[in-house]
Amino acid sequence: MKIAYLFIAAAMLASAAPGLPARSDADQYTAKADTPTALVAAAVIPPDQVRNEFATTLVPRYYVLEVAVYPQNGANFDITPLDFGLRLDGRLIRPADPRTIAAQNQKRGRARSKDVLLYPTVGVSTGSWGAGTNVGLGVGMGGGAPGPASTDQDRRVMQSELEDRALMDRTSAKPVAGYLYFPVGDAKSSNAELIYQYDGGEVKLPLILPKQK
Amino acid sequence: MGYVATVDMMRLNVILAVTALAIPLFARDDDKPRIRLAGIGVGMGYNSGWGYGPGFYRPWWGLYDPFWSSGWVHSGLYRGFAQGPNMGQIKLQADKDATVFLDGAFAGTASKLKSIWLEPGIYELQVVNPDGDEYKRKVYVLSGKTLNIRPGAKP
């Protein structure tokens, strides 16, 4: 009976593993490269899709890459996000941790309470004293009210959202996939390379980065 | 300005509409304060009589001072010029006869749930069409953010 419980628990853990299902064929990704023990494939997620898919604000600070690893020969394969890097404009950028992204977004949201707010107004009045139209402009500070996605609960939700779809540390003999979030910011060039480093070498996957608008 | 006219106290103000649309302009995504359009107000008023006193209200000049002789008060004043409650919004574009469930509980029909405001959190959204088609996904609601969801549409 205990063995049955263990089996069920293991199955539940496996189904709850973060990430995405790997596409059925590595050719469905934009780029791919072979290593001695696995095939690595990747595709850039267009900014519009990122906006639609994520409640967390990622555009334009982050490029989201869907990365898949197909272990070869049925052997277990260790996957670590930090083995990946994005070479762009002469820089090698490592993927950002979901916890860090969530914390930074929360900080930015809090800063919104210092914004200057404008309230343009129009009105008409009539009466024995005459009729007239009125226009006005109210100006106020943010009033200390929290900005969007700035509470601690928001941070936890953002972190969960990013982790649920991320390529996280794991060992697998089956194909796995997930998102990596690269804090690129303003990029001059659209030509980038996803670098995967493994024991004794590295492979490069050429990618075209779309404009972040 | 040696002479200032104001309206009399016998004023019948009818505010027809005051809207605070809270339209933040997220042109940039950095942590610096910026100037944002926070709302638009529209109103109508009625006045009678006239007198002297502080303030500026000369309809024939088209001048307007909101602090002395306004026919209405913008709702943003009462709200401290801040955005609304600390909730997030889901905009659902589904078949109007579809049934909506949140975290497994019946939430209503899509025709009455085009806009759903929720506390920040992770929810299981399920939309069941009359023909039995089912759409299910985890939604992440953040305060002050709007999620547009079209069941069946690819992201």
Interface residues (C-beta under 8 A of the other chain):
Chain A: Q49 N52 E53 F54 A55 T56 T57 V59 P60 R61 K107 R108 G109 A111 R112 K114 D115 V116 L117 L118 Y119 P120 T121 V122 G123 V124 S125 T126 G127 S128 W129 G130 A131 G132 T133 N134 V135 G136 G138 G140 M141 G142 G143 G144 A145 P146 G147 P148 A149 S150 T151 Q153 D154 V157 M158 S160 E161 D164
Chain B: V7 D8 R11 L12 A20 P24 D29 D30 D31 K32 P33 R34 I35 R36 L37 A38 G39 I40 G41 V42 G43 M44 G45 Y46 N47 S48 G49 W50 R58 P59 W60 G62 Y64 D65 P66 S70 G71 W72 H74 G76 L77 G80 F81 A82 Q83 N86 G88 E119 P120 G121 I122 K138 V139 Y140 V141 L142 S143 G144 K145 L147 N148 P155
